[in-house]
Amino acid sequence: MLVEGLLNQQIAYELDVKEATIKAHMTEIFRKLGVHSRTQAVLALSSLSVEPPQDLVEPPPDS
């Protein structure tokens, strides 16, 4: 969601949590990546070549 350029408020809405929760997690992500901005975080994440879990990429099959 960060890579998609969503704001904290938009991410919070999508995940049905408070914006403060997203802000706290973003702060921790920035700290662990050693960055100070969303742009730096996106660049750092892209250099890690981390693939999202398949269930987040493809919708579940119809039953």
Order of alpha helices (4+ residues) and beta strands (2+ residues): alpha-alpha-alpha-alpha
